Amino acid sequence: MIIYITILPAVIIFLYFYFSPKYRNIHFLIFQTFVIGIFIAFPAGILNSFITENFSNENTVNDALLTGFFAGGLVEELLKFSVLYFFVLEHKKIIKPMYILIFAMIISLGFAIHENYNYVFENKDKEYQLYVSLNRIYSAVPMHIINGIIMGCFFAFYRHNRNKKFLGYSILVPVILHGSYNFLLGVDFLHIEKIIVIIMIFLSYKLYKIVRRIDFFYR
Protein backbone atom coordinates (compact mmCIF):
# COMPACT_ATOMS: atom_id res chain seq x y z
CA MET A 1 0.00 0.00 0.00
CA ILE A 2 2.81 2.43 0.90
CA ILE A 3 4.38 2.14 -2.54
CA TYR A 4 1.07 3.20 -4.12
CA ILE A 5 0.75 6.22 -1.84
CA THR A 6 4.35 7.12 -2.65
CA ILE A 7 4.23 7.11 -6.45
CA LEU A 8 0.60 6.76 -7.59
CA PRO A 9 -0.51 10.44 -7.60
CA ALA A 10 2.42 11.53 -9.79
CA VAL A 11 2.02 8.48 -12.05
CA ILE A 12 -1.69 9.25 -12.57
CA ILE A 13 -0.88 12.81 -13.65
CA PHE A 14 1.78 11.52 -16.04
CA LEU A 15 -0.58 8.93 -17.54
CA TYR A 16 -3.27 11.56 -18.08
CA PHE A 17 -0.98 13.60 -20.32
CA TYR A 18 0.62 10.57 -21.93
CA PHE A 19 -2.70 9.06 -23.06
CA SER A 20 -4.57 12.30 -23.71
CA PRO A 21 -5.63 12.54 -27.40
CA LYS A 22 -4.90 16.26 -27.15
CA TYR A 23 -1.19 15.51 -26.84
CA ARG A 24 -0.92 12.39 -28.99
CA ASN A 25 1.61 14.05 -31.32
CA ILE A 26 4.05 14.50 -28.43
CA HIS A 27 3.22 11.48 -26.28
CA PHE A 28 6.60 9.81 -26.85
CA LEU A 29 8.39 13.02 -25.88
CA ILE A 30 6.26 13.13 -22.74
CA PHE A 31 7.47 9.62 -21.92
CA GLN A 32 11.09 10.57 -22.61
CA THR A 33 11.03 13.64 -20.40
CA PHE A 34 9.32 11.68 -17.63
CA VAL A 35 12.10 9.07 -17.68
CA ILE A 36 14.78 11.79 -17.82
CA GLY A 37 13.12 13.45 -14.83
CA ILE A 38 13.46 10.19 -12.89
CA PHE A 39 17.11 9.74 -13.85
CA ILE A 40 18.30 13.28 -13.07
CA ALA A 41 17.48 12.47 -9.44
CA PHE A 42 20.63 10.28 -9.44
CA PRO A 43 23.14 13.11 -10.06
CA ALA A 44 21.02 15.33 -7.80
CA GLY A 45 21.50 12.87 -4.96
CA ILE A 46 25.25 12.68 -5.55
CA LEU A 47 25.68 16.46 -5.70
CA ASN A 48 23.43 17.06 -2.71
CA SER A 49 25.36 14.53 -0.65
CA PHE A 50 28.67 16.10 -1.65
CA ILE A 51 27.51 19.56 -0.59
CA THR A 52 26.07 18.47 2.76
CA GLU A 53 29.03 16.22 3.63
CA ASN A 54 31.60 18.91 2.89
CA PHE A 55 29.89 22.10 4.07
CA SER A 56 27.63 21.04 6.93
CA ASN A 57 28.71 22.27 10.38
CA GLU A 58 25.78 20.90 12.38
CA ASN A 59 24.40 24.39 12.93
CA THR A 60 20.63 24.28 12.36
CA VAL A 61 20.36 27.51 10.40
CA ASN A 62 23.52 26.89 8.36
CA ASP A 63 22.44 23.38 7.44
CA ALA A 64 18.89 24.53 6.63
CA LEU A 65 20.34 27.15 4.27
CA LEU A 66 22.70 24.56 2.82
CA THR A 67 20.05 21.91 2.14
CA GLY A 68 17.50 24.54 1.16
CA PHE A 69 19.20 26.83 -1.30
CA PHE A 70 22.22 24.81 -2.43
CA ALA A 71 21.87 21.05 -1.91
CA GLY A 72 18.16 21.30 -2.70
CA GLY A 73 16.95 24.31 -4.62
CA LEU A 74 19.98 25.16 -6.74
CA VAL A 75 21.11 21.63 -7.65
CA GLU A 76 17.68 20.16 -8.36
CA GLU A 77 16.20 23.13 -10.20
CA LEU A 78 19.35 23.55 -12.31
CA LEU A 79 19.10 19.92 -13.42
CA LYS A 80 15.44 20.37 -14.39
CA PHE A 81 16.35 23.63 -16.14
CA SER A 82 19.09 21.82 -18.10
CA VAL A 83 16.64 19.22 -19.41
CA LEU A 84 14.25 21.94 -20.55
CA TYR A 85 16.96 24.04 -22.14
CA PHE A 86 19.05 21.35 -23.85
CA PHE A 87 16.42 18.71 -24.64
CA VAL A 88 12.95 20.26 -24.78
CA LEU A 89 13.25 23.90 -25.76
CA GLU A 90 14.54 23.56 -29.32
CA HIS A 91 12.75 20.34 -30.26
CA LYS A 92 10.87 20.70 -33.54
CA LYS A 93 7.63 19.31 -32.15
CA ILE A 94 7.50 21.81 -29.31
CA ILE A 95 5.61 24.51 -31.15
CA LYS A 96 3.20 25.70 -28.46
CA PRO A 97 4.00 27.54 -25.21
CA MET A 98 1.64 25.20 -23.38
CA TYR A 99 3.74 22.23 -24.44
CA ILE A 100 6.78 23.70 -22.69
CA LEU A 101 4.76 24.12 -19.50
CA ILE A 102 3.62 20.50 -19.70
CA PHE A 103 7.13 19.18 -20.26
CA ALA A 104 8.48 21.18 -17.32
CA MET A 105 5.78 19.67 -15.12
CA ILE A 106 6.46 16.15 -16.44
CA ILE A 107 10.19 16.48 -15.66
CA SER A 108 9.29 17.48 -12.11
CA LEU A 109 6.86 14.56 -11.84
CA GLY A 110 9.61 12.09 -12.70
CA PHE A 111 12.01 13.74 -10.29
CA ALA A 112 9.41 13.82 -7.50
CA ILE A 113 8.66 10.09 -7.88
CA HIS A 114 12.31 9.14 -7.54
CA GLU A 115 12.97 11.50 -4.64
CA ASN A 116 9.78 10.48 -2.84
CA TYR A 117 10.65 6.81 -3.17
CA ASN A 118 14.11 7.39 -1.69
CA TYR A 119 12.81 9.38 1.28
CA VAL A 120 10.02 6.94 2.08
CA PHE A 121 12.03 3.73 1.85
CA GLU A 122 15.32 4.93 3.38
CA ASN A 123 13.97 3.53 6.65
CA LYS A 124 12.63 -0.02 7.03
CA ASP A 125 10.08 0.93 9.68
CA LYS A 126 6.58 0.68 8.19
CA GLU A 127 5.09 3.38 10.41
CA TYR A 128 7.88 5.76 9.40
CA GLN A 129 7.34 4.95 5.72
CA LEU A 130 3.60 5.59 5.98
CA TYR A 131 4.14 8.86 7.87
CA VAL A 132 6.67 10.18 5.34
CA SER A 133 4.63 9.12 2.30
CA LEU A 134 1.44 10.75 3.62
CA ASN A 135 3.28 13.91 4.64
CA ARG A 136 5.14 14.36 1.35
CA ILE A 137 2.09 13.67 -0.80
CA TYR A 138 0.59 17.07 0.08
CA SER A 139 3.83 19.01 0.61
CA ALA A 140 7.09 18.13 -1.16
CA VAL A 141 5.52 16.41 -4.18
CA PRO A 142 3.16 19.31 -5.00
CA MET A 143 6.07 21.69 -4.39
CA HIS A 144 8.13 19.97 -7.11
CA ILE A 145 5.23 19.78 -9.55
CA ILE A 146 4.06 23.37 -9.08
CA ASN A 147 7.65 24.63 -9.24
CA GLY A 148 7.94 22.79 -12.56
CA ILE A 149 4.87 24.64 -13.82
CA ILE A 150 6.36 27.98 -12.76
CA MET A 151 9.63 27.17 -14.51
CA GLY A 152 7.72 26.05 -17.60
CA CYS A 153 5.70 29.26 -17.71
CA PHE A 154 8.80 31.45 -17.73
CA PHE A 155 10.36 29.16 -20.35
CA ALA A 156 7.22 29.59 -22.44
CA PHE A 157 7.54 33.35 -22.17
CA TYR A 158 11.16 33.09 -23.29
CA ARG A 159 10.26 30.84 -26.22
CA HIS A 160 7.54 33.28 -27.24
CA ASN A 161 9.58 36.51 -27.36
CA ARG A 162 13.22 35.41 -26.79
CA ASN A 163 13.63 37.90 -23.94
CA LYS A 164 16.45 36.44 -21.86
CA LYS A 165 15.15 37.92 -18.63
CA PHE A 166 12.48 35.19 -18.66
CA LEU A 167 15.20 32.58 -19.02
CA GLY A 168 16.73 34.01 -15.85
CA TYR A 169 13.39 34.01 -14.06
CA SER A 170 12.81 30.38 -15.06
CA ILE A 171 15.72 29.29 -12.87
CA LEU A 172 15.86 32.09 -10.27
CA VAL A 173 12.22 31.96 -9.14
CA PRO A 174 12.06 28.14 -8.72
CA VAL A 175 15.39 28.13 -6.82
CA ILE A 176 14.13 30.82 -4.42
CA LEU A 177 10.79 29.09 -3.86
CA HIS A 178 12.31 25.61 -3.52
CA GLY A 179 15.07 26.93 -1.27
CA SER A 180 12.63 28.81 0.94
CA TYR A 181 10.45 25.72 1.31
CA ASN A 182 13.41 23.51 2.24
CA PHE A 183 14.89 26.13 4.59
CA LEU A 184 11.66 26.58 6.55
CA LEU A 185 11.27 22.81 6.69
CA GLY A 186 14.85 22.49 7.96
CA VAL A 187 14.50 24.99 10.79
CA ASP A 188 11.04 23.58 11.61
CA PHE A 189 9.54 27.01 12.16
CA LEU A 190 5.82 26.56 12.91
CA HIS A 191 5.45 24.38 9.78
CA ILE A 192 5.01 27.54 7.69
CA GLU A 193 6.76 25.89 4.74
CA LYS A 194 3.21 25.02 3.65
CA ILE A 195 2.68 28.75 3.05
CA ILE A 196 5.37 28.58 0.35
CA VAL A 197 3.32 25.92 -1.44
CA ILE A 198 0.24 28.17 -1.26
CA ILE A 199 2.23 31.08 -2.71
CA MET A 200 3.48 28.78 -5.47
CA ILE A 201 -0.06 27.66 -6.31
CA PHE A 202 -1.22 31.27 -6.60
CA LEU A 203 1.80 32.30 -8.70
CA SER A 204 1.57 29.26 -11.00
CA TYR A 205 -2.13 29.94 -11.62
CA LYS A 206 -1.45 33.57 -12.59
CA LEU A 207 1.41 32.56 -14.90
CA TYR A 208 -0.63 29.72 -16.39
CA LYS A 209 -3.41 32.12 -17.40
CA ILE A 210 -0.87 34.25 -19.28
CA VAL A 211 0.55 31.18 -21.05
CA ARG A 212 -2.97 30.17 -22.08
CA ARG A 213 -3.50 33.58 -23.69
CA ILE A 214 -0.17 33.36 -25.53
CA ASP A 215 -0.91 29.78 -26.59
CA PHE A 216 -4.06 30.96 -28.38
CA PHE A 217 -1.94 32.57 -31.10
CA TYR A 218 -0.20 29.26 -31.90
CA ARG A 219 -3.38 27.42 -32.89
C-alpha positions as CSV (number, residue, x, y, z in Angstrom):
1,M,0.0,0.0,0.0
2,I,2.8,2.4,0.9
3,I,4.4,2.1,-2.5
4,Y,1.1,3.2,-4.1
5,I,0.8,6.2,-1.8
6,T,4.4,7.1,-2.7
7,I,4.2,7.1,-6.4
8,L,0.6,6.8,-7.6
9,P,-0.5,10.4,-7.6
10,A,2.4,11.5,-9.8
11,V,2.0,8.5,-12.0
12,I,-1.7,9.3,-12.6
13,I,-0.9,12.8,-13.6
14,F,1.8,11.5,-16.0
15,L,-0.6,8.9,-17.5
16,Y,-3.3,11.6,-18.1
17,F,-1.0,13.6,-20.3
18,Y,0.6,10.6,-21.9
19,F,-2.7,9.1,-23.1
20,S,-4.6,12.3,-23.7
21,P,-5.6,12.5,-27.4
22,K,-4.9,16.3,-27.1
23,Y,-1.2,15.5,-26.8
24,R,-0.9,12.4,-29.0
25,N,1.6,14.1,-31.3
26,I,4.0,14.5,-28.4
27,H,3.2,11.5,-26.3
28,F,6.6,9.8,-26.9
29,L,8.4,13.0,-25.9
30,I,6.3,13.1,-22.7
31,F,7.5,9.6,-21.9
32,Q,11.1,10.6,-22.6
33,T,11.0,13.6,-20.4
34,F,9.3,11.7,-17.6
35,V,12.1,9.1,-17.7
36,I,14.8,11.8,-17.8
37,G,13.1,13.4,-14.8
38,I,13.5,10.2,-12.9
39,F,17.1,9.7,-13.8
40,I,18.3,13.3,-13.1
41,A,17.5,12.5,-9.4
42,F,20.6,10.3,-9.4
43,P,23.1,13.1,-10.1
44,A,21.0,15.3,-7.8
45,G,21.5,12.9,-5.0
46,I,25.3,12.7,-5.6
47,L,25.7,16.5,-5.7
48,N,23.4,17.1,-2.7
49,S,25.4,14.5,-0.6
50,F,28.7,16.1,-1.7
51,I,27.5,19.6,-0.6
52,T,26.1,18.5,2.8
53,E,29.0,16.2,3.6
54,N,31.6,18.9,2.9
55,F,29.9,22.1,4.1
56,S,27.6,21.0,6.9
57,N,28.7,22.3,10.4
58,E,25.8,20.9,12.4
59,N,24.4,24.4,12.9
60,T,20.6,24.3,12.4
61,V,20.4,27.5,10.4
62,N,23.5,26.9,8.4
63,D,22.4,23.4,7.4
64,A,18.9,24.5,6.6
65,L,20.3,27.1,4.3
66,L,22.7,24.6,2.8
67,T,20.1,21.9,2.1
68,G,17.5,24.5,1.2
69,F,19.2,26.8,-1.3
70,F,22.2,24.8,-2.4
71,A,21.9,21.0,-1.9
72,G,18.2,21.3,-2.7
73,G,17.0,24.3,-4.6
74,L,20.0,25.2,-6.7
75,V,21.1,21.6,-7.6
76,E,17.7,20.2,-8.4
77,E,16.2,23.1,-10.2
78,L,19.3,23.5,-12.3
79,L,19.1,19.9,-13.4
80,K,15.4,20.4,-14.4
81,F,16.3,23.6,-16.1
82,S,19.1,21.8,-18.1
83,V,16.6,19.2,-19.4
84,L,14.2,21.9,-20.6
85,Y,17.0,24.0,-22.1
86,F,19.0,21.3,-23.8
87,F,16.4,18.7,-24.6
88,V,13.0,20.3,-24.8
89,L,13.2,23.9,-25.8
90,E,14.5,23.6,-29.3
91,H,12.7,20.3,-30.3
92,K,10.9,20.7,-33.5
93,K,7.6,19.3,-32.2
94,I,7.5,21.8,-29.3
95,I,5.6,24.5,-31.1
96,K,3.2,25.7,-28.5
97,P,4.0,27.5,-25.2
98,M,1.6,25.2,-23.4
99,Y,3.7,22.2,-24.4
100,I,6.8,23.7,-22.7
101,L,4.8,24.1,-19.5
102,I,3.6,20.5,-19.7
103,F,7.1,19.2,-20.3
104,A,8.5,21.2,-17.3
105,M,5.8,19.7,-15.1
106,I,6.5,16.1,-16.4
107,I,10.2,16.5,-15.7
108,S,9.3,17.5,-12.1
109,L,6.9,14.6,-11.8
110,G,9.6,12.1,-12.7
111,F,12.0,13.7,-10.3
112,A,9.4,13.8,-7.5
113,I,8.7,10.1,-7.9
114,H,12.3,9.1,-7.5
115,E,13.0,11.5,-4.6
116,N,9.8,10.5,-2.8
117,Y,10.6,6.8,-3.2
118,N,14.1,7.4,-1.7
119,Y,12.8,9.4,1.3
120,V,10.0,6.9,2.1
121,F,12.0,3.7,1.8
122,E,15.3,4.9,3.4
123,N,14.0,3.5,6.6
124,K,12.6,0.0,7.0
125,D,10.1,0.9,9.7
126,K,6.6,0.7,8.2
127,E,5.1,3.4,10.4
128,Y,7.9,5.8,9.4
129,Q,7.3,4.9,5.7
130,L,3.6,5.6,6.0
131,Y,4.1,8.9,7.9
132,V,6.7,10.2,5.3
133,S,4.6,9.1,2.3
134,L,1.4,10.7,3.6
135,N,3.3,13.9,4.6
136,R,5.1,14.4,1.3
137,I,2.1,13.7,-0.8
138,Y,0.6,17.1,0.1
139,S,3.8,19.0,0.6
140,A,7.1,18.1,-1.2
141,V,5.5,16.4,-4.2
142,P,3.2,19.3,-5.0
143,M,6.1,21.7,-4.4
144,H,8.1,20.0,-7.1
145,I,5.2,19.8,-9.6
146,I,4.1,23.4,-9.1
147,N,7.6,24.6,-9.2
148,G,7.9,22.8,-12.6
149,I,4.9,24.6,-13.8
150,I,6.4,28.0,-12.8
151,M,9.6,27.2,-14.5
152,G,7.7,26.0,-17.6
153,C,5.7,29.3,-17.7
154,F,8.8,31.4,-17.7
155,F,10.4,29.2,-20.3
156,A,7.2,29.6,-22.4
157,F,7.5,33.4,-22.2
158,Y,11.2,33.1,-23.3
159,R,10.3,30.8,-26.2
160,H,7.5,33.3,-27.2
161,N,9.6,36.5,-27.4
162,R,13.2,35.4,-26.8
163,N,13.6,37.9,-23.9
164,K,16.5,36.4,-21.9
165,K,15.1,37.9,-18.6
166,F,12.5,35.2,-18.7
167,L,15.2,32.6,-19.0
168,G,16.7,34.0,-15.8
169,Y,13.4,34.0,-14.1
170,S,12.8,30.4,-15.1
171,I,15.7,29.3,-12.9
172,L,15.9,32.1,-10.3
173,V,12.2,32.0,-9.1
174,P,12.1,28.1,-8.7
175,V,15.4,28.1,-6.8
176,I,14.1,30.8,-4.4
177,L,10.8,29.1,-3.9
178,H,12.3,25.6,-3.5
179,G,15.1,26.9,-1.3
180,S,12.6,28.8,0.9
181,Y,10.5,25.7,1.3
182,N,13.4,23.5,2.2
183,F,14.9,26.1,4.6
184,L,11.7,26.6,6.6
185,L,11.3,22.8,6.7
186,G,14.9,22.5,8.0
187,V,14.5,25.0,10.8
188,D,11.0,23.6,11.6
189,F,9.5,27.0,12.2
190,L,5.8,26.6,12.9
191,H,5.4,24.4,9.8
192,I,5.0,27.5,7.7
193,E,6.8,25.9,4.7
194,K,3.2,25.0,3.7
195,I,2.7,28.8,3.1
196,I,5.4,28.6,0.4
197,V,3.3,25.9,-1.4
198,I,0.2,28.2,-1.3
199,I,2.2,31.1,-2.7
200,M,3.5,28.8,-5.5
201,I,-0.1,27.7,-6.3
202,F,-1.2,31.3,-6.6
203,L,1.8,32.3,-8.7
204,S,1.6,29.3,-11.0
205,Y,-2.1,29.9,-11.6
206,K,-1.5,33.6,-12.6
207,L,1.4,32.6,-14.9
208,Y,-0.6,29.7,-16.4
209,K,-3.4,32.1,-17.4
210,I,-0.9,34.2,-19.3
211,V,0.5,31.2,-21.1
212,R,-3.0,30.2,-22.1
213,R,-3.5,33.6,-23.7
214,I,-0.2,33.4,-25.5
215,D,-0.9,29.8,-26.6
216,F,-4.1,31.0,-28.4
217,F,-1.9,32.6,-31.1
218,Y,-0.2,29.3,-31.9
219,R,-3.4,27.4,-32.9
